[in-house]
Amino acid sequence: MRVRFAPSPTGHLHIGGARTALFNWLYAKHNNGVFILRIEDTDRTRSTDEYIDSIIDGMKWLNLAWDEGPFRQTDRFDVYRGYADGLIEEGMAYHCYCSPEELEDRRKEALSQGKSLKYDGRCRALKDPPAGRKPAIRFMMPQEGEVVVRDMIRGDVVFDNSLLDDLIIVRSDGTPTYNFTVVADDVDMNITHVIRGDDHLNNTPKQIHIYRALGYQTPVFAHLPMILGADKTRLSKRHGATSVLSYRDMGFLPEALVNYLVRLGWSYGDQEVFTLDELIEHFSFDAAGKSAAVFNPEKLLWLNSQYIMSADPGRLVKLVKPFLVRGKIIGESSSLDDKWLSAAVATLQERAKTLEELADMLSYYIADDIGYNVKARDKFLNRKYLENLEAVKGGLESLEQFSADELEKVFHSIAEKHGAKLGSIAQPVRVAVTGRTESPGIFEVLEVLGRDKTMKRLERAIRMIHEG
């Protein structure tokens, strides 16, 4: 089995393309096949090296490693020309001398008369070509019968040959066209299965005829239903369909996005969260959906939180550091201790939905000075709770071991002595040391903060109350 992902570098790798790449990759892995990356860059006006690099970076970030490639179509123009000349020699293609202006005039005339817009084939048997014109090359489509697309998702899809156009396979300037280069590449790369979006389905019957004309066995097809936004319209940026690398920059983990993408059109019972090995083991098109999938950003966010929750804290430390730098929480040359940061991360994993959120939460551990949430400050850093804050400060000053267990004993002792609820002690302390009303367990927070930062922040809060 040999499959390929063949993006056009006219933009970044987006959600739809990434899902196509993933389905190809999983199908190859499940069947011990070969996954090929091919860059279809014949559109010279829109294709850029920047987009090629972005696509490759997106694939690498998703860990969709290819076995062969990346190949570029612009390196194969001589190959395409050879195939086109061969088709002319065998009477399966012909030179077309119709100018773009003539074709447009005929199209308008056909449109006004309600006739078919397909090319009328007038150059098929042209005896005397006009002088001074560079011809395009058209493929000679069969005009009778039917062509059947064997599709692993849709079953058999039948097309009437009489409705197919004699499509141009090489333009008059010598550049080959999409439908032709795709087939020539598939032939040379021995592609056995073509997995792509269903927006390509109407091209497939034309391509099948070209496969046959080149003497190649038609691949097996799988046309993936499109991805829709919540309003059931085609997915676009307004639905959150930014590039794959934008999700990286927003703090999503690659395995979370992979898990989410595979569930856009595939299922395995009621299971929601998969390891990569489980996806490879279970993936098949028998469980692929025929209907359009709906992109749900909230579901993706939830899934990302599950992966952050179960991730190794040491790995999260490496991943979150760029977000700490970007948020100016640490400098680029920061010498922050990874072991300490890992302990801080471990207290926050159950709360953070993204790495960006995790970085923001880590700020109160890392910063020398913290800002207070105004509502939190007004509610808890006042004379009502001053006695409790001073009692905690006094209790911690004499504490030999600054651990969560020992800290908890101090808090319970103060609560019992003052006849107070634990929350009336813990919450003012939480605001004093984090600036917020929400955090992990206060004893774990204080242990990670350490004695010095904890005492300084308590002293600052107490001083502020006295001065206020």
N, C-alpha and C positions, 0 to 999 in steps of 0.2 A: 504494500500500500504506500502510495506517495501522494501527499496533499500539499497545497501551497496557500500561503496568504499573500495576496498581491495588491497592496495598497497603491493608490495614486498619490504622489507627494504634492498635492495641491492644497494641503492643509495639515494640521496636526492629527495625531491618532486620537479619534474620538470614541465615544462609547460603542457605537454600532460597529466600527471597524475593529475595536478591541475584542468585542464578543465574537466576531467572525474569526479573528486570529485564534482566540481561545478554543472555539469549537474545532477548528482544524487541528490545533495542537493536541487537544485531548483525544480526538479521534485517532490521530497518529500514535500517540502514546498507548492508548488502549489496545491498539492492534499491532504494536511493535513496528510501526511504519516510519516513514521519513517525512519530516516537516520542513518545507522549503519557504524561504522568504524571498519574494521577488518584487522589485520596485518598478511599477508601471509608469515610467516617466517620459512617455512620448509626447505628452502635452507640454511642449517647451515654453509656452507662454505663461503657464501657471505653475509648473513644477519647479521647485527650488531645492538646493542642497540643504537649506535650513530645515525645510519640512522633512526631508529624508532623515536628517540627523534626529529630528524630534520623534519621528516614527520609530526609529531604531532605539532611541532612549526609552520611549514608552514601552516597547516590547521587552527591553532588558529590565525595566523596573517591575513589570508584571511577571518577570522570570519565565517568559515564553521563549526559551532558547530554541533556535532553529538548527537543523542538522546540515542544511546546505544554503548557501547564499551569504549575504544578500546579492542577488543578481539585478542588473539594471537593463531595461529594454534599450536604452540609448546606446548600449554597447553591442547591440545585435542587429543593427539596421541592414548590414550586408546579408545576414541570414534571412530576414524577412523578404528582402528583394529577391533572393534566390528562390524562395518558396513561391513568390508571386509570379516570377518568370516561368517557373515550372507549371503553374496552373494555366498560364496563357498557352504554353506549348501543348498542353493536354486538352485544350479547348474548354477549360472550366472557368476561365476568366478572360476578360477582353479589355481593350483600351477604350476609354470613354473621353470624347473630346468636347462634351457639353460644358459650357462655361458656367460659373456660379450664377451669373445674371440670367442666362437662359433657363437654368433649372428653377430659379426663383420665379421667373415669369410663368413657367408651366405650372408651378405649384399654386400660384395665385389663380390661374385660369381653372385648374382642376377644383380648387376650393370653391370658386364662384359657381361652378357647374355641379357641385356635389359629387364629384368623381373621386376615385382613389388618388391619394397623394404619392403613391409609389412611383419609382422611376419607370418610364414607359419602354425602356429597353431599346431605344432607337439606335444605339451604337453597337448592339449585339452582332449584327452582321454588316457593319459599315464597310463598304468597298473602297471609297475614296475619302480618307481622312482629310480634314481641312488643314491647310498649311499654316505654319507659324504658331500652332497651339501645342502646349505640353499636355499630354493626356493623363487622366487618372486611370487607375485600374479597378474594374468592377468584377466582383465574383458573380458567376452565373448561377443563380438560384433555380432549383427545379420549379416548374410552374404548375405541376399537377401532384396530386396525392397529399399525404400527410406526413408529419414528422412527430414522433412521440418522445417527450422528455421523461426519462425514468428518474423519478425523484424520491429520495429516501424519506422525505417528510410529506410531500403532497401526493405521492403515488404517481400514476401516469398522467401527464398533461399533454394534450393533443393540439397541434397547430396545423392550420391549412397552408400548404406550400404556396398556393396562389396569392396569399396575402403578404408573402415575404418579398422584400425589395432586393434587387441586384445591388448589394451594398458596395460602396467603395472600400477597397482594402489597401490601396496606396493612393495618396493624394497626388495632384499634379506637381506638387513641389518635391515629391519623392518620399514624403513621410508616411509611414504605415499607420493604419487606424486601429482603434482599440480591439474591435471584434476579431481582426486578423492576427494581431500580435499575441493576443491571449491564447489563441489556438496554437499558433506556431510554437510559443513557449511551452505550452502543455505537452505538445508532441515531443519536443526535444528533451523535456525534463521528465518524460514518462509519467505524467500525472494520471493517477487512477481514479481519484475522487475529487470533485470540485464542490467545495462548500463555501457559499457566499450568500449575500442578502438577496431577498426576493425581488429587489429592484432590478436585478440582472435577468430575471426569468424570461422577459421578452427577447433578450439577446440570445438566449440559449438555442432556439431552433436554428437560427442563422449559423451559430458556431458549430452545431452538430453537423450541418452540411459541409462546413469547411474541414472539420475533423475527417469526415469520410472522404472528401476530395483529396486530402493529404495521405489517405491510406491508413488512418489511425483509428483504433477501436475507441468508440465514444466513452468518455469517463462516466462514472456514476455521479449523479448530481444530488445536492441537498441545498435547497433555497430557504434560507432562514427568514421567518416572518419579521417584519419591521418592528422597531421599538417606538412606542408612542409615549407622549407626555400624559400627565394625569387627566388632561382635557380631551384625550383620545385623538389628538392631532399629532402629526409627525414630530418626532423628538427634535428639539432645537435648543439653542443656548438658553432661551428663556425658561426652559424646563430644568436647567441645570446640566445640560449636555455639553459641558466644557471638555477640553482635551483631557486625556488620561493623566498627563503630567500635572494638570491643574489640581486633580484630586490628590496627587502626591504632595503638591504645595499647600493644600488645605489640611494636610495631616492625616490622610487615609493610609492604611497599610495595604500593600499590594495584594496580600492574600485575601483581604476583605473584599476588595474590588473584584478579584477573580471569582470568589465565591458568589458575589452578587450577580456578576455578569452571566455566570453559567446558569443561574436560576431564571434568567430572562429568556425563557423558551425551552427549559429542560427541568425535569424533576426526577426525584428518586424517593417515592413514597412521600412521607411528610417531613423528611429530614431537611433542615434549613442550613445547618453549619456543617461544612465538609473540610476534611484535610485534603491536601492535593493528591495524596495516594488514594483516598476514597473516590475522588472525582475521576481519576484515571481508571480505577477498577470498575466503576459503575457506568461510565459514560457510554451511551449509544443513542442512535437516532430513533430507536423504538420509543423512547420516552420524550422525544422532542415535540413541542407544541406546534400546532398548525396555525394558531391564532396569534395576532400581534401581541407583544409583551408590553406592559405598562411600566415605565420607569418611575420608581418611587424613592426620592432622595431620603425620606425618613427611614425607610427600610434599610437603605445602604448605611445610614448613620448608625442605626441600631446594630447592624452586623459588624461595623467597624469597632463599636464599643465592646462587642463580644471578643473580638480578636485582641484588642488592647488589654482586656481583662485577663486573658489567658496567656499573654506574651511573657517571655522571660524579661525581668526588669533590666538585666544587663543589656539586652538587645534594644529595649526602649530608650535606654540612656543614649546610645549611639544615634538613634533615630530622632530623638527630641532635641539634641544639641543645636542643630541648625535653626530650629524654631526659637530656642532660647536666645541665640545670637540675633536672629531677625527681630525679635521682640525687645532687643537691647537689655535682656535680663542678665546676660553674660557677654563678655567681649570675645572676639574671635580667638584670642590667645589665652583664654581663661584656663586656669590650672585647677579647676574644680575637681575634687576627688570623686572618681567614678563609683567607688564603693559606697561612699556616703550618698551620692546622687541616686544610686540604685535603690538604697533604702528609702529615700524620699519618694521615688517613683512607685515603689511597691505599695505605699500607703494610698496612692491616688488612682491606681489602675481601675478600680471598680467605678470610679466617678467620671473619668475622662472619656468623651466620645471620639475625640480626635487628638492627634499629637499637638495641634495648636492649642487645644483646651488644656492638655497636660502641661504644656510649657507655661501657660498662664497660671495654672494652679501651683506650679513649682516656684513661681516668683516669690511667694511669701516665705518659702524655705531659704531661698538664695539671697534675697535682697538684704542689704544692711539696714535700710529703713523701709517701712511699709506705709502705705496710705490706708486710711480707714474708709470703709463704706459709710456714708453720712448717716443713713438710717440706723445702721448697726452701732455706730459710735454713740449716737444720741440715746439709743435705747439701753445700751449696756455699759457704756463708760461714763458713769455718773455716780453721784454720791450714794445712791441706793445700793450700789454694788461695791463701793469703795472698800468697805470692811472685808468683804470676801477676797478681793484682789490683794489686799495687804496681808491677809492671813495666808494666802497661797504663796506669796513672795517670801514671807517669813518661813513657811514650812519647807520651801525648796532650798533656802539658803543653807540649811543644816543637813540636807540630803546627801548621803555619801555616794550612793549609786543612782545615777540619773537615767533610770530605765523605766519603761512603761509600767511594769508591775509595781515598782517602788513609788512612782508618781501617783498611781491610782490609790495607793494606801494613804498618801498625804491628803488627797482630795476627800476621801471617805472620812478620814479622821476630822477634817475641818467641818464637813457637813454634819457629822454627829455632834461635834462640840458646839456648833452654832445652831443646831436644830434646823438646819436648812436643807432644801432639796439639792441634790447633786447638780442639777441643771442650772441652778442659780449661781453656782460657783464655776462650773465648766464653761458656761456660755460667755460670761464677761472675759474669762481668760482667753477663750477662743478668739474673740474680737480683738483683744489686746495684742495677741501674738500673730494673728493672720490678717486682721483688718476686715474679716468677713464673719458671717453667722454660720456658714457651712464649711466644713472641713472633714477630713477623716477623724477617727477617734482622737480626742484631745490628748490622751496619754501617749499615743503613738506619735502625734505631731510634736509634742514637747521633746520626746526622746530624739527624734530626728533633728529638730532645731538645735538641741544641745543646751547645756546649762547657760553659757554666756549670752547667746541670743535671746533665750527665754527670759533671763533676768533683766536684760536691757530693755526688752519690750514691755515687761510688766512695770518696771520703774518709770518708763516713759508715759504709760497709760495712767499710772497713779499720779504722777506729777501733773499731767494734763488736767485730771479731775480736780486736784487741789488748786491749780491756777485758774480753773474755769469757774 
